Amino acid sequence: MLSSSAMKLLKRILPFAIVVAAALLILNLPDLVPERYNDLGSFFSTERQRQGLIGLTVASVKYGSPDFVGAWGEDARGIPLESFTPMAIGSLSQAITGTLAARAAADGQIDLDQAASELLPELRAGGPALASITLREFLTQTSGLSPLSFDDRHSGARNLDAAVRILATAKPQGASGEKILPIETGYEAVGLAVERATKKSYAKLATSEIFVPLGMKQSEADGETASDRLPQGATQFFWTAFPKSEDLSPSRVPATGVVSTAPDFTRLMAALVNPGFGGVNVLGRAGTRAPQSAGSSASDYYGWRVKAGKEAELRIESSGMAFSAIAGLWPDRQAGIVILVPSSGLLISKLVLPTLLEGAHAILMSDSTEPPPPFGRLAILLGIAAAIHILALSASTGSAMSWARGAKGRSEAKGSDFPLLFARIRCLIGILFRLLIVLSMPTFLGYLLGSRVDWGWMFEWEPGLTGWLAAATVIGLLRNIARLSWLRGPSSQARKMQLLLKR
């Protein structure tokens, strides 16, 4: 029979042993994949399942023209996806806004280097620093503003005018021309400025200037009507998808609210790297300079972010509440790829989609790539680890009384209050540490993601990891409070004094 100390050790290491055993089992399961992928079709059809995605649609550009299209899996209702299935493309919408702004500037309708407040007088209410920000600085994310200083998501705003009024409440965190963190409302401001300069709505501009000329027949920039055409999106709870809706408010369209398809979006990509594609120059006179403007010193290219590397790469990553997307464009090679997914979450947006984009890029450029890590298995392992961790914390909370009794026993055996004092300090530190997590985690995550977040948003966007963190924090608090309550009572020295007084 095991001694009490051995039992305590076993209880401590058992949860870790289970997680390690699960990791070894999951990571060593047979993984029937080729040594190398040689085409996009087999790459995405196999990797969709390995990466834990419910479905995805993909299209590519090669030699300046749309090349490959494909769709695999289904939406959250179980309806199979088609290559022409419309999706909420999220931040890829900024490429539409950037293109409209570049065209309007080339046609002399706006000046990207003039203060945005010339067309948006609402910004003057924010003071001279805000009023002096140019449209180009909004487009290149060099406005000196931070999404942490104002409500960049502004879910209550019903139109672009309301969004710009909210932007006027932002407090500059740096000088004009300085890049802090990307903001989405800046693109909404550009969208409204283009509307006022051309006297046309954003939806009509996008349709007449981009969608119709390029043959983007399934694309739409009217969020309220486009939402009815979407498949059912989802948010990921570890490896399980739960149905979720996407916000396509009119105030969000120029930044995150356009609906399109993978084949449609590649037509815009082709037009950006191959001016005159399809007989249409969507960038106007600026189109002849488009590929050259994507140098390493630039920070933005008509809505795209320039990624430093050996070759010029333009990229947009997006993760909404129910849809995720990523697009990469390589102007020097006149190539690109877009991936649209009807589900969202931290693992998908920060690990899975960038990995799939890198693999697809390798196939486009060198005709083959190695299989990426199976992040779908990581999601399963994280779910198991979360369950074991919560169970272990719950068990230790239930044994709070015996833990406190043991601390008191050690104090009495040594004839000193130090073990009891140390136990109380340990409990207080545990309580303070968990309260710090509750208060600071949204700010910390917001800084990493470049956006203001709260616990409600965290639960909506990433319910699995957020639920694990919240449950562990709450149960840990309850455990420390329970232990502290059982540690109450007179110390050993106080009891000795009471005994002496009785004698």
C-alpha positions, -999 to 999 in steps of 0.1 A, spaced: 0 0 0 13 34 -9 23 58 18 6 92 22 36 110 7 36 86 -23 -1 92 -28 4 129 -28 31 126 -53 10 103 -75 -19 129 -74 5 156 -85 20 138 -114 -10 118 -126 -26 146 -146 7 154 -163 12 117 -170 -22 114 -186 -16 145 -208 19 132 -218 4 98 -226 -23 114 -247 3 135 -265 24 104 -273 -6 85 -285 -20 113 -307 13 123 -322 22 88 -330 -10 78 -346 -6 67 -383 -5 98 -405 -12 87 -441 2 116 -460 26 117 -490 62 126 -484 56 157 -505 26 173 -521 29 181 -558 -4 199 -565 -28 222 -547 -58 198 -550 -42 169 -530 -26 194 -506 -59 211 -496 -81 180 -497 -58 161 -473 -48 191 -451 -84 202 -445 -89 171 -424 -54 171 -408 -58 207 -397 -93 202 -382 -112 225 -406 -148 218 -414 -144 232 -449 -126 256 -471 -126 271 -506 -94 280 -524 -83 298 -556 -50 308 -570 -34 332 -595 -5 321 -617 13 341 -644 -11 370 -638 -44 350 -644 -67 329 -622 -55 294 -623 -68 269 -597 -101 267 -578 -113 241 -554 -137 235 -524 -137 208 -497 -158 200 -467 -189 217 -455 -203 245 -435 -216 243 -399 -250 230 -411 -233 201 -430 -241 216 -464 -212 209 -488 -192 239 -500 -187 247 -536 -159 268 -551 -185 296 -558 -199 295 -523 -199 332 -510 -181 339 -478 -176 368 -455 -140 377 -465 -133 399 -434 -102 420 -436 -97 411 -473 -124 437 -478 -97 463 -472 -82 453 -506 -115 464 -522 -114 497 -503 -77 503 -511 -84 497 -548 -113 521 -548 -92 548 -531 -63 543 -555 -86 545 -585 -104 577 -572 -69 592 -565 -57 583 -600 -88 599 -615 -83 631 -595 -114 627 -573 -95 626 -541 -60 634 -529 -47 607 -506 -21 631 -491 -47 657 -480 -61 656 -445 -90 632 -443 -109 659 -423 -113 678 -456 -138 652 -466 -146 640 -431 -151 672 -410 -163 649 -381 -127 642 -374 -120 678 -364 -138 671 -331 -109 649 -321 -84 678 -321 -57 690 -344 -36 658 -344 -66 637 -355 -78 663 -380 -43 663 -397 -42 626 -405 -42 619 -442 -62 593 -462 -29 576 -472 -20 573 -435 -53 555 -428 -46 532 -458 -10 525 -447 -19 521 -410 5 549 -401 -20 573 -385 -5 571 -351 -38 557 -337 -42 525 -318 -73 503 -316 -67 501 -278 -75 538 -274 -111 537 -288 -139 513 -298 -125 501 -331 -152 475 -336 -181 499 -327 -208 472 -329 -235 499 -321 -227 520 -352 -252 516 -379 -235 534 -408 -201 548 -419 -210 583 -406 -214 568 -371 -182 549 -374 -162 580 -383 -178 599 -353 -165 571 -331 -131 574 -348 -130 611 -337 -129 599 -301 -96 581 -306 -66 595 -288 -34 595 -309 -8 572 -294 20 584 -317 28 611 -342 11 612 -376 30 589 -399 39 565 -371 27 529 -372 13 517 -339 -13 489 -343 -36 484 -373 -70 499 -370 -101 489 -390 -121 521 -387 -94 539 -407 -106 519 -438 -142 528 -430 -131 565 -429 -115 560 -464 -147 543 -476 -168 572 -465 -144 598 -479 -146 580 -513 -184 580 -511 -185 618 -504 -159 625 -532 -177 605 -558 -213 610 -545 -219 573 -548 -225 547 -521 -197 523 -513 -217 493 -525 -224 509 -559 -188 520 -562 -175 485 -555 -200 470 -579 -195 495 -608 -157 500 -605 -145 465 -595 -170 437 -594 -187 441 -627 -156 451 -648 -137 421 -634 -165 397 -636 -168 391 -599 -204 380 -602 -208 365 -567 -193 395 -548 -213 421 -529 -206 451 -507 -240 455 -491 -237 437 -458 -274 436 -449 -285 419 -481 -253 398 -485 -256 381 -451 -286 360 -464 -264 344 -490 -237 331 -466 -232 295 -455 -234 288 -418 -202 299 -402 -188 285 -369 -165 291 -341 -141 263 -330 -143 248 -295 -110 229 -297 -119 203 -325 -157 209 -325 -174 236 -345 -204 255 -331 -226 276 -354 -220 313 -352 -232 344 -371 -209 371 -387 -214 408 -382 -219 425 -416 -231 458 -403 -230 486 -430 -205 505 -408 -180 476 -411 -182 469 -449 -151 488 -461 -130 472 -435 -144 437 -429 -179 434 -444 -175 424 -481 -189 391 -493 -171 373 -521 -159 339 -533 -124 325 -537 -125 326 -576 -139 361 -575 -112 374 -553 -85 360 -574 -98 381 -603 -90 412 -582 -56 397 -573 -49 391 -609 -58 427 -618 -34 440 -591 -4 421 -603 -13 422 -640 -26 457 -648 -51 455 -677 -62 420 -668 -94 412 -686 -91 444 -705 -99 464 -674 -75 486 -654 -92 488 -620 -65 510 -606 -68 537 -633 -36 554 -641 -21 541 -609 -23 506 -622 9 508 -642 28 515 -610 11 489 -589 36 460 -587 66 483 -582 49 500 -552 51 468 -532 88 473 -522 101 463 -488 100 499 -475 62 501 -480 38 493 -452 7 489 -472 -3 482 -508 -39 492 -515 -51 474 -484 -25 446 -483 3 444 -457 38 441 -470 56 411 -455 94 414 -453 113 386 -469 135 376 -498 107 384 -523 79 410 -521 49 394 -505 16 411 -498 -7 394 -473 -40 399 -455 -51 377 -426 -86 378 -413 -105 362 -384 -140 372 -377 -165 357 -354 -176 329 -378 -153 331 -409 -116 332 -415 -96 341 -445 -60 346 -457 -46 358 -490 -11 361 -502 1 379 -533 36 378 -549 37 407 -575 71 398 -589 59 363 -597 24 375 -607 10 348 -584 -12 346 -554 -36 324 -534 -67 330 -513 -82 306 -487 -117 311 -473 -129 291 -443 -164 291 -427 -151 288 -391 -129 309 -368 -107 308 -338 -71 314 -326 -56 281 -338 -72 286 -373 -62 322 -378 -28 322 -362 -15 287 -370 -35 267 -396 -42 293 -423 -7 308 -424 8 273 -425 -16 264 -454 -6 296 -472 31 288 -469 25 253 -483 4 266 -512 31 292 -520 57 265 -521 36 245 -546 30 275 -567 67 285 -569 85 251 -568 57 226 -576 60 207 -543 60 211 -505 64 189 -474 34 181 -452 29 207 -425 24 198 -388 -11 184 -381 -26 212 -360 -59 193 -359 -42 169 -335 -30 198 -314 -66 210 -310 -76 175 -297 -46 174 -274 -54 209 -260 -90 197 -254 -77 167 -234 -53 188 -215 -80 213 -206 -103 186 -193 -76 170 -172 -65 203 -158 -100 213 -148 -107 179 -132 -74 182 -112 -82 217 -100 -117 206 -90 -103 177 -70 -78 199 -52 -106 223 -44 -126 195 -29 -96 186 -7 -92 221 6 -101 211 42 -75 183 44 -49 206 29 -56 232 55 -56 206 82 -22 194 70 -8 229 72 -21 233 107 -6 200 117 28 210 104 26 242 123 17 224 156 43 197 151 71 223 147 57 245 174 59 275 151 34 296 133 56 299 102 41 269 82 6 283 89 17 319 79 34 305 47 2 287 38 -19 318 42 5 339 22 5 312 -5 -33 313 -7 -33 351 -9 -7 352 -36 -28 326 -55 -59 348 -52 -41 379 -63 -25 362 -92 -58 349 -105 -75 383 -101 -46 398 -121 -53 373 -148 -90 383 -149 -81 420 -151 -51 419 -174 -58 391 -199 -81 411 -222 -55 439 -223 -26 415 -230 -45 396 -257 -57 429 -272 -22 440 -276 -11 408 -292 -41 408 -316 -39 446 -321 -75 453 -310 -95 462 -279 -111 430 -265 -130 419 -234 -140 386 -219 -172 385 -238 -155 389 -272 -129 363 -262 -156 337 -254 -173 344 -288 -141 343 -308 -122 315 -291 -145 297 -267 -123 267 -262 -91 283 -249 -110 311 -232 -133 287 -215 -103 267 -202 -86 299 -189 -118 312 -173 -127 278 -157 -91 273 -144 -91 309 -130 -125 306 -112 -118 271 -98 -83 282 -87 -99 312 -69 -124 290 -52 -97 266 -42 -75 293 -26 -105 309 -9 -116 276 5 -81 268 18 -79 303 33 -112 299 51 -101 265 66 -68 281 78 -87 305 100 -86 301 137 -61 306 165 -24 299 158 -5 273 177 12 300 199 -22 315 207 -35 281 218 -4 276 240 -12 310 257 -48 299 262 -37 267 279 -13 285 302 -40 309 312 -64 280 320 -37 265 343 
